[in-house]
């Protein structure tokens, strides 16, 4: 019985020790984000001064008519602040799941995933 109690205490100690450790958040290299990305008819262009623009050719919008936004990438959190023509800003926050030199994938808080390829 004594061995059983000692084994139980050791087992519980290990489970508490390993449960207290959390996975580190991923860090993504923001320099990979700079450039023009496409997903179907939707385009995003990220500039190195943390500004950008987005347009959708399905809506007959060209890059010259694109909606401006500012962006930040902190760890895996990508934030777009869309600058509206009539005034005001609309923030959109995403969680980046993959960012390489040619692939950008992120999801929003509603579980919708987005996938882009660099041009």
Buried (B, 14 or more C-beta within 10 A) or exposed (E): EEEEEEEEEEEEEEEEEEEEEEEEEEEBEBEBBBBBBBBEEBBBBBEEEBBBBBBBEEEEBEEEEBBBBBBEBEEBBBBBBBBEEEEEEEEEEBBBBEBEEEEBBBBEEEEEEBBBEBE
